[in-house]
Amino acid sequence: MPEIDRKDTKVLIVEDDTSLRELLQIELTRSGYKVTVAASGEEGLGLYREEIFNVVLLDVRMPGLDGVEVLKLMRQESKVPEIIMFTGHGTIETAVECIQNGAYDYLTKPIKLDELELVIDKAHEKNLLRLENINLRMEVNRHSSDRIIGKSSAIMKVLDTVQRWGGTDEHVLITGESGTGKELIARAVHDASPRVNKPFVTVNCGRLDANTAESELFGHMQGAFTGANKGRAGLFELADTGTLFMDEVSEMPLNVQVKLLRILETSTFRRMGGSHDIRVNVRFVFASNKDLQECVNRNEFREDLYHRINLLPIPLPPLRQRLEDIAPLTWYFIKQCRENDTREWDVSQEALAALMSYQWPGNVRELRNTIRRACILATEPVITPDLFPFSPPRSSYVLPAGSGSGTVSGTVTSTSTAEQSSTAAIPLWVVERDHILKVLEMVEQNKSKAAKLLEIDRKTLYTKLERYGLET
């Protein structure tokens, strides 16, 4: 079960009785909770729409909007917070109605403080499970690899940096080519931090445009824009007390960069259409496959934001600089692909030579997809060079020490698919992949420009990048 920390428990008390409201605020604050109070149903509903709370204490009988009506309206807005109803005039019918409309519990006044705290803690526990499920659904399409495989000096240096930076609470910037494993490193930073049991939320800034970025990141109020039929919490709120991983931060619109800088400086933000500043406790991990200093020079990225996020850098080496890791990575991906296969799989020495000779423009992600494809195509439990979408080496190649083989027949080849022998049978998707790579290199990885040159929309480009293992 999730670990409960009362200092991270946001409680909203909606109670019209001034003396009881003030007493609850004092006692629950003294017990360590973060408490916000409202004197009416209307005021409580307004606060509920502006900020995510973990638990709501809602009085049933109030002038104006009564508690049952407020409960129904709150549940229309969001099902994330747990709502505890309490009243001095309880009836079975009212209790049943509240539970049917989504209340967590129904308590009768007077309430003993220790019993109330126990119910709040249980409600927060359920709330954390609900938030975990939301984060899992958000990540359902992401790859399942959660291990960093490798023994090269380059990757060991990265892992050492991860451990050192993980223990601090400062923001981290991970840089490296597409497919080098920036999200895995971001997760490792999170796991090495005191926030390891808190939320880890991810967002790909390259998928956000000027119209959707603010709503996704900051959330919005009901009616903030056309189609906003109800309020919505943003990713900053969902990541509260945890880590927010912002991939492809260089793609973030400039107007949103200004607001991100404010959040980094003040730890507060405001929902679209809102009038209330929301304070969050979030550790940011950023990633980029572009040189952010070059982006600053081209006025595509704010210089003040760059200096703010570049405090703890982690540069990732490309796979072609980690040749010692290709063999263990290959075996790891084979094991993933053939998890339920009882046969003993093998990799021919020629195949290992071919893998180590290739330049891997898509890095580890491309290697993973190559091995998956080879496992599917193989008619016998052995990986051979003819299963790869690139030509095998043509003369001798010496495998690095520790790769599990000695000298193998092969050659180092750094030519692209387009430069390979015209007699080779090249799949159409390989030609398309290499063409996309060339276009991206032409426009310095600017995906909007690349999509225009390729005469496809940006969403289609991202789909192809994912398919070929080229997306950051």
Secondary structure as UniProt FT lines:
FT   HELIX           6..8
FT   STRAND          10..14
FT   HELIX           18..30
FT   TURN            31..32
FT   STRAND          34..38
FT   HELIX           41..50
FT   STRAND          55..59
FT   HELIX           67..77
FT   STRAND          82..87
FT   HELIX           92..100
FT   TURN            101..102
FT   STRAND          105..108
FT   HELIX           113..138
FT   TURN            139..141
FT   HELIX           153..166
FT   STRAND          172..175
FT   TURN            178..179
FT   HELIX           182..191
FT   TURN            194..197
FT   STRAND          200..204
FT   HELIX           205..207
FT   TURN            210..212
FT   HELIX           213..218
FT   STRAND          219..220
FT   TURN            222..223
FT   TURN            226..227
FT   STRAND          232..233
FT   HELIX           235..238
FT   TURN            239..241
FT   STRAND          243..247
FT   HELIX           249..251
FT   HELIX           254..266
FT   STRAND          268..270
FT   STRAND          277..279
FT   STRAND          283..288
FT   HELIX           292..297
FT   TURN            298..299
FT   HELIX           303..309
FT   STRAND          312..315
FT   HELIX           319..321
FT   HELIX           323..325
FT   HELIX           326..337
FT   TURN            338..340
FT   STRAND          346..347
FT   HELIX           349..357
FT   TURN            361..362
FT   HELIX           363..377
FT   STRAND          382..383
FT   HELIX           385..387
FT   STRAND          397..398
FT   TURN            401..402
FT   STRAND          407..408
FT   HELIX           417..419
FT   TURN            422..423
FT   HELIX           428..442
FT   TURN            443..445
FT   HELIX           447..454
FT   HELIX           458..467
FT   TURN            468..469
//
